[in-house]
Amino acid sequence: MKRKLCSLVLALAMVLNLAACGQAASSSSAASSEPAASKEPAKTPAYSTEGFVTVDADGNRVTTGRDATSTKAMATASKYEVSQVGAEIMAKGGNAVDAAVAMGFALGVCEPFTSGLGGGGLATIHTAEGENFFIDFREVAPAAATLDLYVDASGENNGNTQEGGLASGVPGEVAGLLYLLEHHGTMSREEVMEPAIRIANEGFTVSAYCANAISDAYEKTQKFPEMSKVYLDENGLPWEEGSVITNPDLGKALQLIADQGADAFYKGEIGEAMVATLAKYDGVMTMDDLAGYEVHELKPVTGDYRGYTVISSPPPSSGGTHLIEILNILENFDMASMEVNSAEYVHLFAETFKLAFADRAKYMADTNFVSVPLGGLTSQAYADKRAQDIDLNVAMEQAAPDDPSPYEHTDTTHFSVADVDGNCVAITKTINYYFGSGVMVDGYGFMMNNQMDDFSTDPESVNKIEPGKKPLSSMSPTVVLKPDGSPFLVLGTPGGSRIFSGVAEVISRVIDSKMDLHTAISVPKIWNCSNKNNLQYEEPLKGYEQYALTDETIAKLTEMGHGELKTTRSGAFQCIMFMDDGTLYGTADPRQDGKAVGVN
């Protein structure tokens, strides 16, 4: 519905634009009558997607042709081109981290509406030697970003967290990806950044999904005209499916980073342009904010689910902690006996999600500002206590947080990479909303994030806006190990607050319901992203209608007290499984444009 409304608005805007600019329209018409030889030659994209179809003639997402197997290494991202980049790097001798860094920079070029140099992210690494690392390159609130800038006279959010110069946190992507390369990779900056630079300069093919994202952002291009240079064609209209987009300004920025390192971004001309462009739209970020940015290497959170080890993201993400809490609660129930997406199955997940979100709202924030009881929240004993609050027949109107302190101990795009030696990298990164804040850095071709919207404007919230603080995230780049300690799954997804609940569903489907991995990610998901009734579900993809929530199921859930159910959609899982025969199986979520690529 949203896309249809956006299309209608866009169509009206185009008509009015052409009517108001009759002379320009006439000029364009004249140009189209020139001999074909005078037209600019067709562009050849850096990576071919020929023969790869993501949408059928009826507009349905194509669910087949998304997977691959390999005897050596596997890369999977939400853009086929980016999976090709990862496989290419590993075929040249790079390790999984080298491939992940190359994919990270490339994804910011050919999926610019979800991530890029102006954003940040989180990475979970498991090495062949059995070591686990977590790299936090999440954005940070600028020093001058005080709460009063984001609320109106009545204390309500004034919109500055969502659009314009005030919406952006200090970006961490460049620092984070280069940190990964320096500390865990083997290749040079020039080698891993070359594919992204080539895509920026030579172009990528606009898919149906990308075309819709650009079309939906048309109003943003009118507010923030720097975007128009890249995402509108010579007629001032959004690029259509099949077009090839180049972004030489972004190519220039990437080349500067490849040549000079992170200083080009945080202390040099790119940073100066960033600060100036944000200031044009009332931003308060400074060069001191950029120069002070730091990447943090942390201990990932870990849990156990039916003998499998789950390794995921600690704060500033809530994702890994509550993913483990959800799985720990589910371990109290016989999930294997339940039919996927039956009323009892959906009810149990929804009630479990309510408990997790109640705890999330009370406890989760940047641990540099708030003490978070991670040990308690990820404790099986605490989850066992929480599970007692679930009535298998009646929905809770509202779940209350509990006290995990007695259980303490001392202790928004995604892509996955793995090799047969057992090196695994899961990275989730984002600029938050599609096309972020709307601000494109003038002359350097990348979008700025609007991560300030991941803070709360409630002054009583543990996640309230404060200078130098990291906003709460749900990103959950995750690695799952088999009971013998060897790798099993590498997975993650975008999707905002729906991320960790979706990851929990996929893990349960594979382990409890014995689904194959592609089916597990393709089957409709359900969410309840609140401690209150907020049950949402997906309509099935073509071919997965047997897993739809039927009218009978919805009626039963309503009878159980879940209130009005609503449809939504979210996520684009990129997953790799280590198979029993020693091969790697990779698959991409058919909801977007991904396709796994193996090295053989």
Solvent accessible surface area in square Angstrom, and as a share of the most:
residue,aa,sasa,rsa
1,M,167,0.75
2,K,149,0.63
3,R,71,0.26
4,K,141,0.60
5,L,98,0.49
6,C,29,0.17
7,S,51,0.33
8,L,121,0.60
9,V,69,0.40
10,L,14,0.07
11,A,50,0.39
12,L,109,0.54
13,A,29,0.23
14,M,39,0.17
15,V,93,0.53
16,L,107,0.53
17,N,55,0.28
18,L,82,0.41
19,A,79,0.61
20,A,85,0.66
21,C,56,0.34
22,G,42,0.41
23,Q,161,0.72
24,A,63,0.49
25,A,33,0.25
26,S,71,0.46
27,S,70,0.45
28,S,46,0.30
29,S,69,0.45
30,A,62,0.48
31,A,51,0.39
32,S,74,0.48
33,S,93,0.60
34,E,87,0.39
35,P,99,0.62
36,A,86,0.66
37,A,104,0.81
38,S,69,0.45
39,K,115,0.49
40,E,132,0.59
41,P,110,0.69
42,A,102,0.79
43,K,76,0.32
44,T,111,0.65
45,P,31,0.19
46,A,20,0.15
47,Y,17,0.06
48,S,69,0.44
49,T,32,0.18
50,E,164,0.74
51,G,75,0.72
52,F,36,0.15
53,V,86,0.50
54,T,16,0.09
55,V,39,0.23
56,D,44,0.23
57,A,114,0.88
58,D,117,0.61
59,G,51,0.49
60,N,52,0.27
61,R,42,0.15
62,V,33,0.19
63,T,17,0.10
64,T,102,0.59
65,G,45,0.43
66,R,0,0.00
67,D,59,0.31
68,A,24,0.18
69,T,84,0.49
70,S,2,0.02
71,T,85,0.49
72,K,107,0.45
73,A,6,0.05
74,M,0,0.00
75,A,0,0.00
76,T,0,0.00
77,A,0,0.00
78,S,1,0.01
79,K,5,0.02
80,Y,42,0.16
81,E,5,0.02
82,V,0,0.00
83,S,0,0.00
84,Q,38,0.17
85,V,0,0.00
86,G,0,0.00
87,A,9,0.07
88,E,45,0.20
89,I,3,0.01
90,M,19,0.08
91,A,72,0.56
92,K,133,0.56
93,G,64,0.61
94,G,9,0.09
95,N,44,0.23
96,A,1,0.00
97,V,9,0.05
98,D,0,0.00
99,A,0,0.00
100,A,0,0.00
101,V,0,0.00
102,A,0,0.00
103,M,0,0.00
104,G,0,0.00
105,F,3,0.01
106,A,0,0.00
107,L,0,0.00
108,G,8,0.07
109,V,6,0.03
110,C,0,0.00
111,E,2,0.01
112,P,6,0.04
113,F,1,0.01
114,T,10,0.06
115,S,2,0.01
116,G,5,0.05
117,L,5,0.03
118,G,0,0.00
119,G,0,0.00
120,G,0,0.00
121,G,0,0.00
122,L,0,0.00
123,A,0,0.00
124,T,0,0.00
125,I,4,0.02
126,H,8,0.04
127,T,20,0.11
128,A,44,0.34
129,E,140,0.63
130,G,45,0.43
131,E,94,0.42
132,N,55,0.28
133,F,42,0.18
134,F,0,0.00
135,I,0,0.00
136,D,4,0.02
137,F,0,0.00
138,R,1,0.01
139,E,0,0.00
140,V,27,0.15
141,A,2,0.01
142,P,4,0.02
143,A,72,0.56
144,A,49,0.38
145,A,0,0.00
146,T,52,0.30
147,L,40,0.20
148,D,100,0.52
149,L,55,0.28
150,Y,1,0.00
151,V,32,0.18
152,D,64,0.33
153,A,118,0.92
154,S,87,0.56
155,G,39,0.37
156,E,112,0.50
157,N,61,0.31
158,N,62,0.32
159,G,31,0.29
160,N,47,0.24
161,T,1,0.01
162,Q,72,0.32
163,E,57,0.25
164,G,10,0.09
165,G,4,0.04
166,L,19,0.09
167,A,0,0.00
168,S,2,0.01
169,G,1,0.01
170,V,4,0.03
171,P,0,0.00
172,G,0,0.00
173,E,1,0.00
174,V,0,0.00
175,A,16,0.12
176,G,0,0.00
177,L,0,0.00
178,L,18,0.09
179,Y,48,0.18
180,L,0,0.00
181,L,11,0.06
182,E,138,0.62
183,H,96,0.43
184,H,38,0.17
185,G,19,0.19
186,T,100,0.58
187,M,31,0.14
188,S,46,0.30
189,R,76,0.28
190,E,86,0.38
191,E,88,0.40
192,V,0,0.00
193,M,0,0.00
194,E,69,0.31
195,P,1,0.01
196,A,0,0.00
197,I,19,0.10
198,R,58,0.21
199,I,1,0.01
200,A,1,0.00
201,N,76,0.39
202,E,79,0.35
203,G,0,0.00
204,F,5,0.02
205,T,35,0.20
206,V,1,0.01
207,S,20,0.13
208,A,17,0.13
209,Y,34,0.13
210,C,0,0.00
211,A,15,0.12
212,N,51,0.26
213,A,3,0.02
214,I,1,0.00
215,S,21,0.14
216,D,43,0.22
217,A,8,0.06
218,Y,9,0.03
219,E,97,0.43
220,K,31,0.13
221,T,2,0.01
222,Q,103,0.46
223,K,113,0.48
224,F,13,0.05
225,P,74,0.47
226,E,22,0.10
227,M,1,0.00
228,S,32,0.20
229,K,149,0.63
230,V,11,0.06
231,Y,4,0.01
232,L,16,0.08
233,D,31,0.16
234,E,150,0.67
235,N,68,0.35
236,G,25,0.24
237,L,43,0.21
238,P,9,0.06
239,W,56,0.19
240,E,127,0.57
241,E,113,0.51
242,G,51,0.49
243,S,27,0.17
244,V,21,0.12
245,I,3,0.01
246,T,35,0.20
247,N,8,0.04
248,P,83,0.53
249,D,24,0.13
250,L,6,0.03
251,G,2,0.02
252,K,91,0.39
253,A,0,0.00
254,L,1,0.01
255,Q,76,0.34
256,L,28,0.14
257,I,0,0.00
258,A,1,0.00
259,D,81,0.42
260,Q,107,0.48
261,G,6,0.06
262,A,31,0.24
263,D,80,0.41
264,A,2,0.02
265,F,0,0.00
266,Y,11,0.04
267,K,119,0.51
268,G,20,0.19
269,E,84,0.38
270,I,0,0.00
271,G,0,0.00
272,E,99,0.45
273,A,18,0.14
274,M,0,0.00
275,V,30,0.17
276,A,63,0.49
277,T,6,0.04
278,L,0,0.00
279,A,59,0.45
280,K,128,0.54
281,Y,38,0.14
282,D,107,0.55
283,G,12,0.12
284,V,43,0.25
285,M,9,0.04
286,T,62,0.36
287,M,57,0.26
288,D,122,0.63
289,D,22,0.11
290,L,1,0.00
291,A,49,0.38
292,G,54,0.51
293,Y,26,0.10
294,E,113,0.51
295,V,28,0.16
296,H,66,0.30
297,E,71,0.32
298,L,64,0.32
299,K,150,0.64
300,P,9,0.06
301,V,14,0.08
302,T,67,0.39
303,G,14,0.14
304,D,76,0.39
305,Y,0,0.00
306,R,82,0.30
307,G,34,0.33
308,Y,44,0.17
309,T,45,0.26
310,V,1,0.01
311,I,0,0.00
312,S,0,0.00
313,S,0,0.00
314,P,7,0.04
315,P,7,0.04
316,P,6,0.03
317,S,0,0.00
318,S,0,0.00
319,G,0,0.00
320,G,0,0.00
321,T,0,0.00
322,H,0,0.00
323,L,0,0.00
324,I,3,0.01
325,E,0,0.00
326,I,0,0.00
327,L,3,0.01
328,N,4,0.02
329,I,0,0.00
330,L,0,0.00
331,E,51,0.23
332,N,67,0.34
333,F,33,0.14
334,D,91,0.47
335,M,1,0.01
336,A,70,0.54
337,S,79,0.51
338,M,22,0.10
339,E,127,0.57
340,V,16,0.09
341,N,5,0.03
342,S,23,0.15
343,A,17,0.13
344,E,87,0.39
345,Y,1,0.00
346,V,0,0.00
347,H,1,0.00
348,L,0,0.00
349,F,0,0.00
350,A,0,0.00
351,E,0,0.00
352,T,0,0.00
353,F,0,0.00
354,K,0,0.00
355,L,1,0.01
356,A,0,0.00
357,F,14,0.06
358,A,3,0.02
359,D,0,0.00
360,R,43,0.16
361,A,79,0.61
362,K,105,0.44
363,Y,31,0.12
364,M,1,0.00
365,A,0,0.00
366,D,5,0.03
367,T,66,0.38
368,N,119,0.61
369,F,83,0.34
370,V,35,0.20
371,S,108,0.70
372,V,18,0.10
373,P,17,0.10
374,L,46,0.23
375,G,5,0.05
376,G,0,0.00
377,L,0,0.00
378,T,22,0.13
379,S,17,0.11
380,Q,66,0.29
381,A,53,0.41
382,Y,0,0.00
383,A,0,0.00
384,D,51,0.26
385,K,82,0.35
386,R,4,0.02
387,A,8,0.06
388,Q,150,0.67
389,D,68,0.35
390,I,17,0.09
391,D,70,0.36
392,L,84,0.42
393,N,108,0.56
394,V,84,0.48
395,A,9,0.07
396,M,34,0.15
397,E,145,0.65
398,Q,107,0.47
399,A,1,0.01
400,A,66,0.51
401,P,55,0.35
402,D,36,0.18
403,D,71,0.37
404,P,1,0.00
405,S,60,0.39
406,P,101,0.64
407,Y,58,0.22
408,E,75,0.34
409,H,90,0.40
410,T,140,0.81
411,D,115,0.60
412,T,22,0.13
413,T,2,0.01
414,H,0,0.00
415,F,0,0.00
416,S,0,0.00
417,V,0,0.00
418,A,0,0.00
419,D,19,0.10
420,V,62,0.36
421,D,106,0.55
422,G,4,0.03
423,N,37,0.19
424,C,0,0.00
425,V,2,0.01
426,A,0,0.00
427,I,0,0.00
428,T,0,0.00
429,K,0,0.00
430,T,2,0.01
431,I,0,0.00
432,N,25,0.13
433,Y,93,0.35
434,Y,87,0.33
435,F,0,0.00
436,G,0,0.00
437,S,0,0.00
438,G,0,0.00
439,V,0,0.00
440,M,7,0.03
441,V,0,0.00
442,D,90,0.47
443,G,26,0.25
444,Y,23,0.09
445,G,3,0.02
446,F,6,0.02
447,M,6,0.03
448,M,0,0.00
449,N,0,0.00
450,N,0,0.00
451,Q,1,0.00
452,M,1,0.00
453,D,33,0.17
454,D,42,0.22
455,F,15,0.06
456,S,29,0.19
457,T,22,0.13
458,D,71,0.37
459,P,80,0.50
460,E,151,0.68
461,S,26,0.17
462,V,42,0.24
463,N,15,0.08
464,K,62,0.26
465,I,4,0.02
466,E,45,0.20
467,P,57,0.36
468,G,40,0.38
469,K,1,0.00
470,K,10,0.04
471,P,1,0.01
472,L,13,0.07
473,S,5,0.03
474,S,8,0.05
475,M,3,0.01
476,S,0,0.00
477,P,0,0.00
478,T,0,0.00
479,V,0,0.00
480,V,0,0.00
481,L,15,0.08
482,K,39,0.16
483,P,93,0.59
484,D,117,0.60
485,G,40,0.39
486,S,41,0.26
487,P,16,0.10
488,F,23,0.10
489,L,0,0.00
490,V,0,0.00
491,L,0,0.00
492,G,0,0.00
493,T,2,0.01
494,P,16,0.10
495,G,22,0.21
496,G,35,0.33
497,S,43,0.28
498,R,59,0.22
499,I,1,0.01
500,F,0,0.00
501,S,0,0.00
502,G,2,0.02
503,V,0,0.00
504,A,0,0.00
505,E,0,0.00
506,V,0,0.00
507,I,0,0.00
508,S,1,0.01
509,R,0,0.00
510,V,10,0.06
511,I,11,0.06
512,D,9,0.05
513,S,35,0.22
514,K,160,0.68
515,M,23,0.10
516,D,89,0.46
517,L,3,0.01
518,H,24,0.11
519,T,25,0.14
520,A,0,0.00
521,I,0,0.00
522,S,0,0.00
523,V,0,0.00
524,P,1,0.01
525,K,2,0.01
526,I,0,0.00
527,W,3,0.01
528,N,0,0.00
529,C,25,0.15
530,S,28,0.18
531,N,34,0.17
532,K,105,0.44
533,N,52,0.27
534,N,53,0.27
535,L,1,0.01
536,Q,27,0.12
537,Y,24,0.09
538,E,5,0.02
539,E,115,0.52
540,P,37,0.23
541,L,24,0.12
542,K,111,0.47
543,G,56,0.54
544,Y,28,0.11
545,E,98,0.44
546,Q,148,0.66
547,Y,45,0.17
548,A,28,0.21
549,L,14,0.07
550,T,75,0.43
551,D,121,0.63
552,E,141,0.63
553,T,17,0.10
554,I,42,0.21
555,A,61,0.48
556,K,92,0.39
557,L,0,0.00
558,T,70,0.41
559,E,139,0.62
560,M,15,0.07
561,G,33,0.31
562,H,1,0.00
563,G,33,0.32
564,E,137,0.61
565,L,22,0.11
566,K,114,0.48
567,T,71,0.41
568,T,32,0.19
569,R,166,0.61
570,S,18,0.12
571,G,16,0.15
572,A,0,0.00
573,F,2,0.01
574,Q,0,0.00
575,C,0,0.00
576,I,0,0.00
577,M,21,0.09
578,F,21,0.09
579,M,72,0.32
580,D,143,0.74
581,D,112,0.58
582,G,52,0.50
583,T,34,0.20
584,L,1,0.00
585,Y,36,0.14
586,G,0,0.00
587,T,0,0.00
588,A,0,0.00
589,D,0,0.00
590,P,0,0.00
591,R,27,0.10
592,Q,13,0.06
593,D,9,0.05
594,G,0,0.00
595,K,43,0.18
596,A,1,0.01
597,V,30,0.17
598,G,19,0.18
599,V,17,0.09
600,N,120,0.61
